[in-house]
Amino acid sequence: MNDDPDATPPTAQSRSRALRAKSDALVEKAAALQSRSLNLLQRIQRLDWSEVRVLNVEDHDGARFLRTRTLEKAGYTVVEATTAEQAIALGTSESLLKVALLDVGLPDGDGFKVCAQLKTHRPAVRVVMITSIYRAATSRYDGITAGADEYVLDPLPGHRLVRTLDRVLTDSPGLREAAVITTDRFGLITGLNATACQLLNLTGRHAIGRSLLTFVGADRDKALRSLYSAAAGQFVQDEVVLRPRERKPLMVEVDLDGADRNSQTVEWTMRRVAGSGGADDLLAADVF
C-alpha cells in the first residue's frame, strides 16, 4: 500500500507519458516538414520571401505550430492569431502583411466572414483558406466568393503549403495559370483551356471525348475515387502522376470540384510540381 498522499496516481502518470510521446511525435513531424520545405527551396531556387509577413490564423496549437515552423523554414516571417478577433486586428494593422493563412473554423467566428472583412480593408492581401472540416464543394465556393485566393484542405503536406503561398504571391499571370479540364462524372473530357492542351500535349479537338483517366497511369484507381467524390459534391485535393501524350510522366497537383451533390460535370485544376519534369518534356513548363 502506498501511504504517500502526494503520489501521482498511475492513470495520471500514463496520461503524462502519452502527452509527452505525442509532443515528441509532433516535433519529429515538424522537423520532417521543415526538411522537405528546405529541399523544395533549394531544388526550385524560389525567391526569398523573408520580407513577406504571413498571418497564420489557427486555434489548434499543434496545427498552428507545424504551419508556422514550416513557413519560417521556407523563408517567411510569420505572425500568429488564434481567434477571428485577433485575425481581423492583426490583418488590418500589420503593414507588411502580404498573405493570411486562414482556418475556416474559429472559436469566435468563421473564416468566411474574417476573409470578407480582410479583403474589404486590405484588398491586396492574399488569403489562403484552410480547413479539415468544410470539405464540400459548396464550402469552397463560399470561400472563393468571400474573396479567398486559394481554398485548401488539411492535412496539407508542408511542401504543398509552401508552393501554394509562393504561387498566390507571384504577380506573373503565367506562373499562376493552371490547367483546367472539365469532364463528365465518368472522366470523359468535355472542355479544357489552352494550358491544359499543352499539359496533355493534345489539341482541344483531339482531347474532347477522351478519358482523362487514361493519362494518370498507375494513379487511375485513386483518381477514379476522387472523381466519384467530386461528383457527389466534395472538394478533393491530391497529387497524381500525369502521363502526357508522347512525353515523360510528371507530378501534378490536382483539385477536383463537382460543385454540388448532383453534378454532371467535374472541374479538374492541375498545376505541375516544380522539378517533376524537364522543360524539354513539357511545352508549358514555363507557365506552371
N, C-alpha and C positions, 0 to 999 in steps of 0.2 A: 504493500500500500504506500502511495506517495503522500507524505504529510506536508509537503511544501505548498503553501497556499498560492505562491506566485508561479508555480509550474505552468507552462503553456500546455493546454490540452492537446492531445495527439492530433485531433482534427484540425486545429489551428495551425500546427506545425506542417501538416500535409498541405494545407492551403497556401501557406507561405512558400513552401518549396515549389509548388506548382506555379505560383505567381512569378517566382524568380526564374524558373525554367522558361516561362512564357516570355518574360522580359529579355532573357538571353537570346531566345529564338528571334524576337523582333530585331534585336541589334544585329544578329547574323544576317537576317534578311535585308536589313538596311545596307549593310556592308556590300552584299552581293549586288543590290540595285545601284549603289554608288560606283562599283567597279564597272558594271555594264554601261552606265552613263559616261564614265571617263573613256571607256573603249570606243563608244559611239563618237564622242567629241574628237578623239584622235583620228578615227577612221574617216570621217567625212569632212574634217577640218572646218567645222562650223564656226560661225562668228562668236566672239566673246561677248556675252550678254551681261557682263558684270555691272554695267551702268543701268541695267534694267531692273526695276523693282517689281517683284511678284507678290501679290496678296494671296496668301493661302488660307482659305476660309473652310474650316472643318472642325466640328465639335468633338469628334472622336480622337482621343490623344494619340493612339497608335498610328492611325492613318495619317494624321497631320504631321507627325514626326517623320514618317517614312517619305512623304512627299517633299517636305522641306529639305531633308538631307539629300534626297535625290537631285532636287533642283539646285541646291547650293553646290554640290559636287559638279554639276554641269555648268557652273559659272554664273548662276543667277543670284541676286540678292533677294532674300525672302523676308516678308513680314507676315505675321500670323493673326488670325481672328477666329474666335470660336462661336460667335453669335451673329445674327443678322444686324443687330445694332452696331456692333464693333465693325463689321464689314462695311457698312454704309459710312460710318465715321472715318475710317481709315481710307476708304475708297475715294472719298471726296476731299480729303485733306493732304494725302501724300502726293507731292508734286511730281516725284519721279516714277510714280506708279504707271506701268505700261500694260499689265495684264493681271486679271483676277482669276484664280483657280477656285471655283465656287461650288461648294457642296449644295445639293438641292435641298436636303432635309436638315434644317437648323432648329435648335430648341425654341427660338422665339420668333420664327417666321420661316417662309420658304424661299429658296434661292431664286425662284422666278421673279418674285417681287423685288428682291435685292438686285437682281440683274437689271430689271427695268429702271430702278432708281439710279444705279450706277451709270447706265447708258444715258439717262436724262441729264445728269450732272457732268459726266465725263465721257462724252460720246467716243473720244479717241481711245479710251481704254478698252483693250481686248478682254473678252470674258469667255473662259472655258468652263462650262458647267460639267460637274462630275457627280455620278450617283451610282449606288449599288441597289437602289430600291425602285426608282422611277424608270423602268426599262421599256415601257410601252412606246410605240412609235408616236402616239399622241402626246406623250410627255416630252419627247424630243422636239416635236412641233411647237409645243408651248415654250420650250426653252429658246428655240430659234426666233419665235415670234417676240419674246421678251427682249431680244437683242443679242443673244449669245452668238459668239463666232464659231464655237465648237460645242458639241454635246457628246461626252464620252462616258463609258460605263466602267465602274470599278468592280473588281480589281483591274487596274490598268498597269501593264508592265512599265517599269521605270524608263526604259529606252523609248517606249512609245509616248509616254508623258512628255519627255524632253522634246521629241520630234514634233509633238502637237504644239507646244508652246513656241518652238522655233518657227513653225510654219505660220502661226497666226500673227507673229511679229514681223514676218517678212513682207516688205512692201511690194516686191516684184510679183505681178499677177502670174507670170509664168511658173514661178516656184510654188505658188499656192494653188494652181489649177489642178483639178483632179479629173480622172477618167470616170465618166458617169454612163452607166449602162442600164437600160430598162429591160426587164424580162417579164414573161408571164409567170404564174405561180409554179410552173414546171421547169423554168430555166431557159426557155426559148427567147432569144434576143428580139426585142420589138423596136428598140431605138438605142442610139449611142451618140456621144459627142465626138468631136474631132480627136481629142486626146485619147479617147477610148479606142478609136480606129488605129491610132499609132501604137497604142499599147498592145493590141491584139495582132497588129500587122495585117489588117484587113481593111478594105474599103467598106463604107457603110452598106453598100448594096450587097456585098458578099457576106457581111456579118449578120444582117437581118435574117431571122429564121433559123440560125444555128443555135445549138445548145451551148450556153456559157459554161456548163459543167464539163464539157469536153476539154476546156482549157485549164482545168485545175488538177488534172492528173491524179496523183495519189491522195489528194485532199478532196476528192469528189464526194465521198460519204459525208465528210464534215461540212462541206459547202451545201450539200443537199439538206442536211439537218438545219443549217442556218436559213436556207431558203424557205423551208416549211415554217420555221418560227417567225420569219419576217412576214410571210403571207398570212399568218394568224394574228398579226398586229404587234409583234415585238420588234424593238430596235436591236440589231445584232452587230457586234464588232468582233473581228478576228483578223488573223494573218494567214494567208494561204500562198502556196507556190503556184504561180501562174506560168503557163506554157504557151507563149505566143506562137503563131504560125511561123515555122522555119526560123525560129530564134531560140536562144538558150533560155531555160527557166529562170525566173526571178521571183523574189518575195514581194508581196504587196500587202498593204493594209487594206481591209475591206469593211465597209459599213453597208448593212442591208436594212432598208426601210420599206415596209409594206403599207404604211400609212394607217391602216385600220384592220379590224378582225376579218373583214370580208374582202380584202384587197385582191383584185385580179392581176395586179402588176406589182413588181418589186423593183426598187431602185438600188443599184449597186454602185457605190462610190469607192474607187480604188486609187491608191497612191503607192508608187514604187518605194520600197525601203532602200534608202541610200546604201550603196555598197553591195547590193544583192545581184547586180548585173552590170556588165560593162557598157560603155557608151556605144560601142560598136554593135552591141546586141539589141539596142533599143533606140529607135529614131527619136522617141520622146524623152530620152533620158534627161535632157536639159530643161524640161518643163515640169518635172515632177519634184 
